Amino acid sequence: MILSFGHSPNPELLESAKAALAEGGLEFQAVVCARSTLLVVTSDCDQVSGHKFSTLPGVLKVVRLGSRTPLALEGGRAKIEVVGNGGKFVVGGEQEPVIIAGPCAVESFEQLSAVAVRAKAAGAQGLRGGAYKPRSSPYDFQGLGLEGLKLLKEVGMANKLPVVSEVMSPEQIEPAAAYIDVFQVGARNMYNYELLKELGRQRKPVVLKRGISATIEELLQAAEYILLGGNMQVILCERGIRTFETSTRNTLDLAAVAVIKGTSNLPVIVDPSHATGKRDLIRPLSRAAIACGADGLIIETHVEPDKSYSDAGQAITPEQLGEIVQDMRLIARTLKAHDEGQTKIAAATGAATGAVSGAVSGSAPSEREQIFSGCRQS
């Protein structure tokens, strides 16, 4: 059950509602959204009357949870602004898709700087790079750690690019926060609930990658851990799932992009690098991702891909990145123009039909819409 208040509710009324919930033996979590403040009841309340709380001063509505991911559905299409190092980009809403690019792992200042300069020239708006690297083999390169984060900050500032990098444990969050602008949760850590809870207490955006065997519902539930902590800046990332297919590293589930866009308000980006493991597949699948409605791409880029410390086979050059950026913009703008054209046609057709219907019946076809405007059913 959720008690919904308006934006910036009266503190006394909010505390009064909290006290009423506590008196009823109910546990709850306060969540501040962009346009409302919510009290989310987390304990079993099937036998509790919602009417009891709907009459409390300040409560706009009480909603029974029809979903296990209510916060991921709250409000309209989320638009997340990423700001850092003198640069910024926006993910979601009606914005043009974004490109985040950089090496799988930060190797040195020279390597990272060369990638950042050329990736930005190619059209990248954000810089990615791994400082902490979770590797399947303990003998593979594990990253530079804190030193890698410092290099990301230095290079990001020099190129005015916000920085995205992975954290693997709650203990890494505080030191990393001084150097990066977006926390990334890797596929291996999607089920690391203590990490997700701690990220929910932060006020920086989080890119949450789908686990290799996770369902879409499980991905949304993982996002809910972050949202419930009060951090509403969650960007989902489809990066392929493990199937029986062996011709690619993973199987890129582009249906997930359309499903998430249709059932959640959260933006979703696609990582074709980890999905395929093959650089010659990055471009065609990037095209497909944008055509499916993805809000952006995160792509591994290196000036000398074959010399990458990790995942060399899936890294592309800045020149190849530039081609993908051009593809992305062309596809996104073409689809937007088409959708706008269809909307205008539908509006014109609807206006003509409404005029005829009104002339015949004298009824007001929008009355029901006015009554239920702004209401949602659960």
C-alpha positions in Angstrom: 0.0 0.0 0.0 1.2 3.5 -0.8 0.1 6.8 0.8 0.6 9.6 -1.7 1.2 13.2 -0.8 1.7 16.2 -3.0 5.0 17.9 -3.8 6.7 19.3 -0.6 3.9 18.2 1.8 3.3 19.9 5.2 5.9 18.3 7.5 3.4 18.1 10.4 0.8 16.3 8.3 3.5 13.9 7.0 4.6 13.1 10.5 1.0 12.6 11.6 0.5 10.0 8.8 3.8 8.3 9.8 2.5 8.1 13.4 -0.8 6.6 12.3 1.0 3.9 10.3 3.3 3.1 13.2 0.3 2.9 15.6 -1.2 0.3 13.3 2.0 -1.8 13.6 2.9 -1.1 9.9 6.5 -0.7 8.7 7.0 1.9 5.9 9.5 3.8 3.9 9.3 7.5 3.0 10.3 8.1 -0.7 10.6 11.6 -2.2 9.8 11.6 -5.9 10.1 14.5 -8.4 6.4 15.4 -8.1 5.2 13.7 -4.9 6.2 12.3 -1.5 5.2 8.7 -0.8 4.9 6.5 2.3 5.4 3.0 1.0 4.0 0.3 3.5 6.5 -2.6 3.3 4.7 -4.9 5.8 1.7 -7.1 5.1 -1.4 -5.0 5.0 -3.9 -7.1 3.1 -6.3 -6.9 6.0 -5.9 -3.2 6.7 -8.4 -0.8 5.3 -6.9 1.8 3.0 -9.9 4.1 3.8 -8.5 4.4 7.3 -5.5 6.3 5.9 -7.1 8.0 2.9 -8.9 10.4 5.3 -5.8 11.5 7.0 -5.0 15.3 6.4 -2.5 15.7 3.5 -3.0 12.3 2.0 -4.1 12.7 -1.7 -4.7 9.0 -2.3 -4.1 5.5 -1.0 -3.1 2.9 -3.6 -3.1 -0.8 -3.1 0.0 -2.3 -4.7 -1.0 -4.2 -7.8 2.7 -4.6 -8.7 5.8 -5.6 -6.9 7.6 -2.7 -8.6 5.3 0.3 -7.9 8.1 3.0 -7.8 9.4 1.9 -11.2 5.9 2.7 -12.5 5.4 6.0 -10.5 4.8 9.1 -12.6 5.5 9.8 -16.2 8.5 8.9 -18.4 11.6 9.6 -16.2 14.2 12.0 -17.5 17.5 11.8 -15.7 20.1 14.6 -16.0 23.7 13.6 -15.5 26.0 16.4 -14.6 29.8 16.3 -14.0 33.2 17.7 -14.9 31.7 20.7 -16.7 29.6 18.5 -19.0 26.1 17.0 -18.9 23.7 14.7 -20.8 20.1 13.7 -20.3 18.8 10.1 -20.5 15.2 9.4 -21.1 12.1 11.5 -21.6 11.9 12.8 -25.2 15.6 13.4 -25.4 17.7 12.1 -28.3 19.6 8.9 -27.3 22.9 9.3 -25.6 26.3 7.6 -26.2 28.5 6.6 -23.3 31.9 5.3 -24.4 35.3 4.4 -23.1 37.6 1.4 -22.4 36.5 -1.7 -20.5 39.3 -1.0 -18.0 41.3 2.1 -17.1 44.9 1.1 -18.0 46.8 4.4 -17.8 46.4 8.1 -18.1 47.7 8.1 -21.7 45.3 5.3 -22.8 42.3 6.9 -21.1 43.0 10.4 -22.3 43.5 9.3 -25.9 40.2 7.4 -25.8 38.3 10.3 -24.2 39.5 12.9 -26.7 38.6 10.9 -29.7 35.4 9.4 -28.3 34.1 12.9 -27.5 35.0 14.1 -31.0 33.0 11.1 -32.4 30.0 12.2 -30.4 30.2 10.5 -27.0 28.5 12.5 -24.2 29.8 10.4 -21.3 33.0 8.6 -20.4 32.9 5.0 -19.1 35.8 3.0 -17.7 36.3 0.3 -15.2 38.5 0.9 -12.1 37.2 -2.1 -10.2 36.9 -5.1 -12.6 35.0 -8.2 -11.5 36.6 -11.0 -13.6 35.6 -14.6 -13.9 39.3 -15.7 -13.4 41.2 -14.4 -10.4 44.3 -14.2 -12.6 42.8 -11.7 -15.0 43.4 -7.9 -14.7 41.3 -6.6 -11.8 41.6 -2.9 -12.5 43.6 0.0 -10.9 41.1 0.6 -8.1 41.2 4.1 -6.5 44.0 5.2 -8.8 41.8 4.3 -11.8 39.0 6.5 -10.3 41.4 9.4 -10.0 42.4 9.0 -13.6 38.8 9.0 -14.7 38.1 12.2 -12.8 41.2 13.9 -14.3 40.4 12.9 -17.8 36.7 13.6 -17.5 37.4 17.1 -16.3 39.9 17.7 -19.1 37.3 16.8 -21.7 34.2 18.0 -19.9 32.7 14.5 -19.8 30.6 13.0 -16.9 32.1 9.7 -15.8 30.4 6.3 -15.4 32.2 3.6 -13.5 31.3 0.4 -11.6 31.2 -0.1 -7.8 31.1 -3.7 -6.5 30.5 -3.3 -2.8 28.9 -0.8 -0.4 32.4 0.0 0.9 33.5 1.3 -2.5 30.6 3.8 -2.8 31.9 6.6 -0.6 35.5 6.8 -2.0 34.1 6.4 -5.6 31.6 9.2 -5.1 34.3 11.8 -5.1 35.5 10.8 -8.6 32.5 9.6 -10.6 29.2 11.0 -11.6 27.2 7.8 -12.3 27.5 4.6 -10.3 27.3 1.4 -12.4 26.0 -1.9 -11.0 27.4 -4.7 -13.1 25.5 -7.8 -14.2 27.2 -9.9 -11.5 25.9 -7.5 -8.8 22.3 -7.0 -9.8 21.4 -9.4 -6.9 23.7 -7.6 -4.4 20.9 -6.2 -2.4 23.1 -4.5 0.3 24.9 -2.7 -2.5 21.5 -1.7 -4.1 20.2 -0.4 -0.7 23.3 1.7 -0.2 23.0 3.2 -3.7 19.4 4.1 -2.8 20.8 6.4 -0.2 23.0 8.2 -2.7 22.0 11.2 -4.8 23.9 10.3 -8.0 22.4 8.4 -10.9 22.8 4.6 -11.1 23.2 2.5 -14.2 21.8 -0.9 -13.3 22.8 -3.7 -15.6 20.6 -6.8 -16.0 22.0 -10.0 -14.6 23.0 -12.7 -17.0 20.1 -15.0 -16.1 17.7 -12.3 -14.7 14.1 -11.9 -15.9 12.8 -8.4 -16.7 10.7 -8.6 -13.5 13.8 -9.4 -11.4 15.6 -6.4 -13.0 12.8 -4.1 -12.1 12.7 -5.5 -8.6 16.4 -4.8 -8.2 15.8 -1.2 -9.4 13.0 -1.0 -6.7 15.7 -1.5 -4.0 17.4 1.7 -5.2 14.2 3.6 -5.7 12.8 2.7 -2.3 15.9 4.2 -0.7 14.9 7.6 -2.2 17.3 7.6 -5.2 14.9 8.0 -8.2 17.7 8.3 -10.7 17.9 4.8 -12.0 18.9 3.9 -15.6 18.3 0.3 -16.6 20.8 -1.4 -18.9 20.1 -4.4 -21.2 23.5 -6.2 -21.8 22.4 -9.6 -23.0 21.5 -12.7 -21.1 22.9 -16.2 -21.0 21.2 -18.7 -23.3 22.2 -21.9 -25.1 23.5 -19.9 -28.1 27.3 -19.9 -28.4 27.9 -17.8 -31.5 27.8 -14.6 -29.3 29.1 -13.9 -25.8 25.5 -13.5 -24.6 22.1 -13.1 -26.3 21.0 -9.5 -26.7 17.3 -9.4 -25.6 16.0 -6.3 -27.5 12.4 -7.4 -26.6 13.3 -6.4 -23.1 13.9 -2.8 -24.2 10.3 -2.6 -25.6 8.8 -4.4 -22.6 10.6 -2.1 -20.1 9.6 1.0 -22.0 6.0 -0.2 -22.1 5.7 -1.3 -18.4 8.1 1.1 -16.5 8.8 4.8 -16.4 12.6 4.1 -16.1 14.9 4.9 -19.0 16.8 2.0 -20.5 20.1 1.9 -22.4 21.8 -1.0 -24.3 25.3 -2.4 -24.0 26.0 -4.2 -27.3 29.6 -4.8 -26.3 28.9 -7.3 -23.5 25.9 -8.6 -25.4 27.9 -9.8 -28.4 31.6 -10.0 -27.5 32.3 -9.3 -31.1 33.2 -5.9 -32.5 31.7 -6.5 -36.0 28.3 -7.0 -34.4 28.3 -3.8 -32.3 27.2 -1.5 -35.1 24.2 -3.5 -36.4 22.9 -4.3 -32.9 23.3 -0.6 -31.9 21.1 0.3 -34.8 18.5 -2.3 -33.7 18.6 -1.0 -30.1 17.8 2.5 -31.1 15.1 1.3 -33.4 13.5 -0.6 -30.5 13.4 2.6 -28.5 16.5 2.5 -26.3 17.4 5.8 -24.6 21.1 5.4 -25.4 24.1 3.1 -25.8 27.1 2.3 -23.6 30.0 1.0 -25.8 33.5 -0.2 -25.1 35.9 1.9 -27.1 39.7 1.8 -27.3 42.3 3.5 -29.5 44.0 0.1 -30.0 41.3 -2.4 -29.3 43.4 -5.5 -29.8 45.7 -4.3 -27.1 43.0 -3.9 -24.5 43.8 -5.3 -21.1 40.3 -6.9 -20.9 37.6 -7.8 -23.5 39.7 -6.9 -26.5 37.5 -8.7 -28.9 34.5 -6.5 -28.3 36.2 -3.1 -28.1 35.8 -0.8 -31.1 37.8 2.2 -32.4 36.7 5.9 -32.0 36.2 5.9 -35.8 33.7 3.0 -35.6 32.0 4.8 -32.7 31.5 7.9 -34.9 29.7 5.7 -37.4 27.4 4.4 -34.7 26.7 7.9 -33.5 25.7 8.9 -37.0 23.5 5.8 -37.3 21.9 6.5 -33.9 21.0 10.1 -34.7 19.6 9.3 -38.1 17.4 6.4 -36.8 16.2 8.4 -33.8 15.3 11.5 -35.8 13.6 9.5 -38.5 11.5 7.7 -36.0 10.6 10.9 -34.1 9.6 12.6 -37.3 7.4 9.6 -38.2 5.8 9.5 -34.8 5.1 13.3 -34.9 3.6 12.9 -38.3 1.3 10.1 -37.1 0.3 12.1 -34.1 -0.7 15.1 -36.3 -2.7 12.8 -38.6 -4.5 11.2 -35.6 -5.2 14.6 -34.0 -6.6 16.0 -37.3 -8.7 12.8 -37.8 -9.9 12.9 -34.2 -10.9 16.6 -34.4 -12.9 16.0 -37.6 -14.6 13.0 -36.1 -15.4 14.8 -32.9 -16.8 17.8 -34.7 -19.2 15.5 -36.7 -20.1 13.5 -33.6 -20.7 16.6 -31.5 -22.9 18.1 -34.2 -25.0 14.9 -34.3 -25.3 14.2 -30.6 -24.4 17.4 -28.8 -22.3 15.4 -26.3 -19.0 16.3 -24.8 -16.6 13.4 -25.7 -13.8 14.6 -23.4 -16.0 14.7 -20.2 -14.9 11.3 -18.9 -11.2 12.1 -19.6 -11.6 15.3 -17.6 -13.1 13.4 -14.6 -10.4 10.9 -14.5 -7.5 13.2 -15.5 -4.5 12.5 -13.4 -5.9 9.4 -11.8 -4.3 6.0 -12.0 -5.7 2.6 -11.1 -3.7 -0.1 -9.5 
